[in-house]
Amino acid sequence: MRCRDFQERISAAVDNYLAAEDVERFSHHADICPPCRREFEQEAATKRLLHARAHMLPVPPSLQEKICSQIERETAQTRHVFALPHSRLQIPPFVHAAAAFAVAAVLVALLVRGDRGGSAVPPTSLDAALASEDMIALSVHTFHTVLSGEIHPDVLSSEPRDVEAFFAGKTEFPVHLPLVREWTLVGGVLNEHNGRRLVHVMYDNGGASVYLSQSRWDTLQVNGYSLLAPAAMAEMQRTGWFARQGDNGIAVVAWRAGHTLCVAVARMECDRLTQCLQEARELPVP
Amino acid sequence: MKTGTSVQTSEKQRAFEKEALPHTELLYNYALRMTNNPEDANDLLQETFLKAYRFWDKYEQGTNIRAWLFRIMKNSYINRYRKETKEPQSVAYEEVEGFFSSIRHESVPPNDLQENVLGNLLDDDVASAVADLPEDFRTVVILCDIESLSYEEIAEFVDIPLGTVRSRLHRGRKLLRDRLMEYAKKRGYVPRD
């Protein structure tokens, strides 16, 4: 064995990983080459020193507890996303009666205003968008319904293909399931509202919910009146998307994806939500 | 499925507690040696288990759970610390340079004297010397010499061939020894040359 071969095998020898056929040649070289032997001894001593002086430390009980309670908390939050009383299982629509009524009232208001030929004041904030009550407002409302645990998911799975399979053939527009690293798919609901099919998809973002509503883009106009606030519509037509941060910490991003209108709602920074959707290639990347 | 949301979640929690939590000590010690700071190690460990729990359904049953957890921790470590330090990824160079380094014939104290000198070092010195190693060498040295993992497991954890485990260990221990000797010199245990 040459010095070079010996050097290559020092760590294996120190750790008892030397191949059987090398053992004798290795020790022979150590006998005849003092510098190599010295190096081998030094490495073995370094390992011994480290082993003796840098022991494994036990995990402090307080840290152990922190980890357990963190998991406990996480479990509780995930449950909260879909905490469903069994009595609701038989009720088909996801939006409870009051919300359905509110939406119906909005549509009436929109139609009335449409007849008069007036136009709503362009919303400058999410709250204004809420006041003007349109698809975005409906989405924000549904987001709150998700948070309060009143929605019963038709499909409950973190696997995109399960959710995709559930929606397959049931909508006249393609359903989008953005893949964002931090988001875990929770499930989806399909329902109909005033003749419009609505798809609802929920994600879990570290215990917080991200909600995504989807509907057909070209049914947004009802009797010449848009179901999107004019400012949002104008921005969507110009850039293909629209994003706003509400005063209450809720962000809304709406975008057009082919024949689908998507509206994402989450309690996070609007920029972050936009970024997530850009990551998922749903929004154009600047 | 429609009735079982909470049942599913608690099953997940049970499985996680049974399979992942027993490896807390291995990860804690790795975190401790990588950061050389108990507070950072605490944060890193918590972040790792939280992520592991969130992505539990991504873990493939039957594969090496320790390696899976280790990779989550390694990525978290990189995200947290490498951004700040911008440590150059110089392994390729370092491994070539020095692996077959010439055997030093200079006048250094004989081995037994060196051992005495190093024996005087404090545990803290040893910990700092480990923490000072370049990341890739530090990782294999911690896993092998402190955590006593096999070469095979280290190779799987770090996703490198066995031969690379061997060469990184050799180089890592050499660097470590040089550093320990420097500490000993600073503390006056070895006459300066």
Boltz contact constraints between the chains, C-beta under 6 A:
constraints:
  - contact:
      token1: [A, 4]
      token2: [B, 100]
      max_distance: 6.0
  - contact:
      token1: [A, 7]
      token2: [B, 100]
      max_distance: 6.0
  - contact:
      token1: [A, 10]
      token2: [B, 170]
      max_distance: 6.0
  - contact:
      token1: [A, 11]
      token2: [B, 166]
      max_distance: 6.0
  - contact:
      token1: [A, 11]
      token2: [B, 169]
      max_distance: 6.0
  - contact:
      token1: [A, 11]
      token2: [B, 170]
      max_distance: 6.0
  - contact:
      token1: [A, 12]
      token2: [B, 166]
      max_distance: 6.0
  - contact:
      token1: [A, 17]
      token2: [B, 151]
      max_distance: 6.0
  - contact:
      token1: [A, 35]
      token2: [B, 103]
      max_distance: 6.0
  - contact:
      token1: [A, 41]
      token2: [B, 111]
      max_distance: 6.0
  - contact:
      token1: [A, 43]
      token2: [B, 173]
      max_distance: 6.0
  - contact:
      token1: [A, 45]
      token2: [B, 115]
      max_distance: 6.0
  - contact:
      token1: [A, 46]
      token2: [B, 173]
      max_distance: 6.0
  - contact:
      token1: [A, 46]
      token2: [B, 176]
      max_distance: 6.0
  - contact:
      token1: [A, 46]
      token2: [B, 177]
      max_distance: 6.0
  - contact:
      token1: [A, 47]
      token2: [B, 145]
      max_distance: 6.0
  - contact:
      token1: [A, 49]
      token2: [B, 118]
      max_distance: 6.0
  - contact:
      token1: [A, 50]
      token2: [B, 145]
      max_distance: 6.0
  - contact:
      token1: [A, 51]
      token2: [B, 145]
      max_distance: 6.0
  - contact:
      token1: [A, 53]
      token2: [B, 123]
      max_distance: 6.0
  - contact:
      token1: [A, 53]
      token2: [B, 126]
      max_distance: 6.0
  - contact:
      token1: [A, 54]
      token2: [B, 126]
      max_distance: 6.0
  - contact:
      token1: [A, 54]
      token2: [B, 146]
      max_distance: 6.0
  - contact:
      token1: [A, 56]
      token2: [B, 29]
      max_distance: 6.0
  - contact:
      token1: [A, 59]
      token2: [B, 24]
      max_distance: 6.0
  - contact:
      token1: [A, 59]
      token2: [B, 25]
      max_distance: 6.0
  - contact:
      token1: [A, 59]
      token2: [B, 28]
      max_distance: 6.0
  - contact:
      token1: [A, 63]
      token2: [B, 42]
      max_distance: 6.0
  - contact:
      token1: [A, 67]
      token2: [B, 46]
      max_distance: 6.0
  - contact:
      token1: [A, 67]
      token2: [B, 49]
      max_distance: 6.0
  - contact:
      token1: [A, 70]
      token2: [B, 50]
      max_distance: 6.0
  - contact:
      token1: [A, 71]
      token2: [B, 53]
      max_distance: 6.0
  - contact:
      token1: [A, 74]
      token2: [B, 53]
      max_distance: 6.0
  - contact:
      token1: [A, 75]
      token2: [B, 9]
      max_distance: 6.0
  - contact:
      token1: [A, 75]
      token2: [B, 13]
      max_distance: 6.0
  - contact:
      token1: [A, 78]
      token2: [B, 9]
      max_distance: 6.0
  - contact:
      token1: [A, 79]
      token2: [B, 6]
      max_distance: 6.0
  - contact:
      token1: [A, 79]
      token2: [B, 9]
      max_distance: 6.0
  - contact:
      token1: [A, 82]
      token2: [B, 5]
      max_distance: 6.0
  - contact:
      token1: [A, 156]
      token2: [B, 1]
      max_distance: 6.0
  - contact:
      token1: [A, 158]
      token2: [B, 57]
      max_distance: 6.0
